[in-house]
Amino acid sequence: MNFRLMKAIAAVAALAAVSVPSVVRAQEFERPVRIVVPFAPGGTSDILARLISPKLSEAIGQPVVVENKPGAAGNIGADSVAKAKADGHTLLLMDIGSLAVAPSLFTDLTYDVQKDLAPVGMVMFGPYVLAVNPSVPAKTVPELVAYAKANPGKLAVANSGVGALNHITAVALARDLGIEWKNVPYKGGAAASRAVVSGESNVIINGSTATLPFVNNKQLTGIAVTGEKRMQALPEVETFKEAKLPLNDAGTWQGLLTTGNTPPETVARLNSELNKILAMPEIQEKIAEQGGMVRPGAPDDVKAWLDTNIKNWGGIVTASGIKPN
């Protein structure tokens, strides 16, 4: 009798041991997940978050809510994720170029980009579109440069916040071209685009996802795009390289991150689900329509990108003497 009882107990224990991994997996996401977008609604990061969130919700069996936390070139939202509980339930989707310049730009940064945030995966690369309000008498790069040189300080270049990568790009571009224009920060790329459409500012260098619709509607005039080749959606607009402009590799590198010290298995699960989403034809098609290219990969790919660009873009920030407001 005792022997049979011992066997039964052993069988139950063995079954429990086998079941533990599946229970752990099921408990990875036990409440709603937030995707924090550290910019105002309507920009590239926001568009992507709202494209991905329903698919991620289906995959993990929990609601996925997009929350906009704009301000300080993305640092307010990034800081909130850095200080969240390290369980993968709080995510950050943003142009990680802003994270690359933050350490060299902000001396009072309240989080450590490389320690307090855990990369999940790259989402997409979107070329920058250099565009102007139609009232600016320029349709080509030489015409824009000539106008800027003839009218120093007259052109206002909208950006998505002091320290955002499109701001740094505009500063470096002016330096290399020997022109002078004013840099005007807004709360996100969408607000910056609308400011140029309205004529409040004159020029924008911004991600294709947020800028392309205005160019297609003739509300903005496309001058040049970054990237290795011309955009399918703007075949008539030359690349920075063709126009002999520097910084042809600049653009919006959108990445997904979570809180530092999140368990590796949770990060791996998020990465797996993200890559599955990015492999969906309808997702790829929607991103391509906006001029972007999906960039699936591993968390280490984002880490390597950040490590390299913190050095590269940080050097431009230091050399240009850029200071936050």
N, C-alpha and C positions, 0 to 999 in steps of 0.2 A: 504493500500500500504506500509506504513511504517512498519506494523506488519510483512508482508510477507518478506520485506527486512531484517528485524531484524532476522527472522527465518533462512533466507538463510545465513546471515553472521555467525550466531551461528553454523549452520551445517558445514560450511567451517572450522570454528575454531575448531570444534570437530574433524573433519577429519584430520586436521593438527596435532592436539595433539596426535591422534592415530598413525599417520605416523612418528612422531619424532623418536621413538626408532629405527625403521627400517632404517631411514636415518642415524642416528648415527652409527648403526652397519655397514652400507655400507661404511661409511667414516673412519672406524677404520684404514684401510689400503688403502691409497689413492695415494701411490707412491711405487716404488720398495723397497723391504726390503733387508737389508744386514745381513748375518750371518758372524760375524767376528770369524775367527779361529786364536788364538794367537800363532800358531806354523806353521812350514813350511809344504808345501803340502806333502801328503802321510802318515801322522801319523793317529792315531785313530780318533782324533777330526775331522780332515779333511775328512776322509773317511765317517764318520757319517754325517757331514754337507752336503756332496754331495749326500748322500743317502736320506736325509730328504728334502733337498731344493726343488726338483721338486714337491713332494707331498704337501708341504706347499704352494708353488706357486699356485697349483690347488685349494687349500682350500680357500685362501684369495683373489684370482683373481689378484694377482700382481706378477711381476718377483721377485724371491728370488735369490740373488747373494751371492756366497761364496767369502770372501775376507781374504787372509792370511796376518796376521800382526805378524810375529815372533819376539822374543827377550825378554830378561829379565824374563825368566821362565813364559812367558805368560802375564807379566804385561803391556807391551806396548799395546797389543790388548785389554786387559781388561780395561785399562785406557781410551782408545778411546771410548769404549762403555759406561763407567761410565760418560763420559763428553758429550755424544750425547744428542740430543733432547729426552725428556722423553715421547715418543709417541709410543713406541713399534716397530718402523721401523728399529732399530739397535739392533741386537741380538748377543749374545756371546755363542759359543759352545766350551767347553773345559773340560779338566780333572779338576774338581773342587777341587781336592787334592792340586793343585798348589795354588788355592785361600785360602785354609785352612792354608797353611804354610806361605803365604806372609806376614801377619801382624807381625809375630814373626821374620821373616828373614830379611825383608827390613825396615830399620828405616826411609828411605826417601820415603816410598810408597806414591804415588800421588793421591790415591783414598782410600776410606773406603769400604772394602769388604762388610760389613754388612749394609751399608747405601746407597752407591752409585750404587749398583747393585741389581736388583730385580729378585729373582728366578722365573723361569717359570715352570720348571719341570726337573726331572731326566730323562736321556735318556737310559743309560745302565751301567751295571757293567761289566768290562772286567778283568779277572784274570791277574795277572802279570805272565810272563814266564821268569824264570831264565834260560838263555841259554849262550853258549860259542861258540867261533869260533872252528871248528873241529880240529884245530892245538893244542888246549889246551888238555893235556892228562887227561881228566876227563869226565866221562859219568854219574856219580852219585854225590850226595851231599858230601858223605864222601871223595870221590876222589878229588873233587874240594877244599874242606876245607884243605885236606892234602897237596895238591899242593900249595895252597896259603900260608900255614904256612911254607912250605919248601922254598918258594920263596917270602919272604915279599916284597911288593911294586912292584913286577914284573907285576902282572895282572892289566890291565887298564879297568875300568868299565865305559862304555858309558852311559850317561843319556841325557834326553831331555832338560837340562838346570839347572843351579845352582838354587836350591830351588824347583825344580820339585819333585813331590812325589816319583818318582822312584830314584831320587838322595838321598832323605832323607832315603828311604828304604835301599839303598845300604850302607849308612853310619851307620845306626842302625844295619844292619845285620853284618857288619864287627866288630862293637863294641861287639855285643853279642856273636859272634863266636870266637873272639880273633884273627882275621886275619887282615892283612894290604894289602889294594889295592888302586890304584889311581882312583879317580873319574874324568872323563873327560866329560865336558859339550858339547852338540851339540845343534843346532837349531831345536829341535823337535825330537820326537821318531823315525820318519822315517830315519832321518840323523844318529841318534845314531845306529839304526839297521844296516844301510849300512856300517857304520864304523867298526862294529864287523864282518860283512860278509867279508869285504875287508881285515881284519886283522890289521887295524889301531888301533883298541882296541880289547880287548879279551873277555869281559864278558858284558852281558846286562841283566837288569831287566826291562821289558817293557810290555806294554799292549799287550794282545793276538792278537788284531785286526791287529796291525802293525808288530808283530813278528812272528806270526804263519806261514805265507807263507814261510818265510825263513827256518823255522824248517822243514816244510813239504817237501821243496826242498833240504833238507840235507845241506843247506848252514850254518845252525846253529845247534848245538846239544842241545836239550831240557834237562834240568837237573831237574827242579821242577816247579810247578805252585801253585799260591795261590788259595784261594777259598775253599768252603766246600767239594767239591768233584773233582775228576779228570775230566779233560776236555774231552768231547766226541771226539774232534778232535785229542787229544793226550792221549789216554787211557793208554799208557805204561809209561807215565811220572807221577811220584808220586807228591802228594801235599806237600806243606811246612809242614803241620801238620804231614803227614806220615814220612817225613824226619826229624822230630823234629826240624824244623826251626821256629824261631819266626815270628811274623807279617803275619800270615796266612790270615788276613783279608785285607791286603794291596792289592791295585789294582787300575785300572783306573775307577774312578767314573765320567762318562761323564754327564754334566748337561747343560741345556739351560737357559740363563739369559738375561735380558734386562736392560735398564737404570733405576736407582732408581727413585722413584716418578712417574713412568709410571702409568696411571690410572688403578685401579684394574680390571675394566671391560675389558680392553685391555689385561692385563696379563691373565685373566681368559679365554679369547678367544684363546690366543696363547696356553695356557695349554690344552684346550679342543682339539684344532687341533693337537697338538703334541701327545696327548694320542691316538687320532684316528689313527694317522700315525703309532704309535708303536704297535697298535693292528692289523695292516695289516699283513696277513700271509707271504707275500713276504718280508716285512721288517724284521719280526722276523726270517725268514729263513736265510736271508743274514747276520744278526748280529750273529746268532747262528753258521753259517759257519766259522765265524772269532773267535769263542770261547767266544763271549759275550752273555749277557742276558739282555733283555729289562727290564727297570725299570720305568714303567709308575707311575704317582702319582701326588700329588698336589704341588703347590709352597711351601707350608709349610714344605713338606718333605725335600726339598733341604735346606731350611732355618735351619731346625733342624739338618740336617747332617753337615752343615757348622758350626753352633754354637758348636756342640760337637767336631768336628775335629779340629777347630781352637785351642781349648784347648789341645786336645790329641797330635796332631802332633806338635803344638807349643812347648809343653813340651819336645819333642824329639829334636827339633831344638835347644832349649836353653841348654838342657843337653849335646848335642853333640858339642856345640860351633860352629855350622856351620855358615859361613859368606859368603855373596855373593862376586863374583869377582869384 
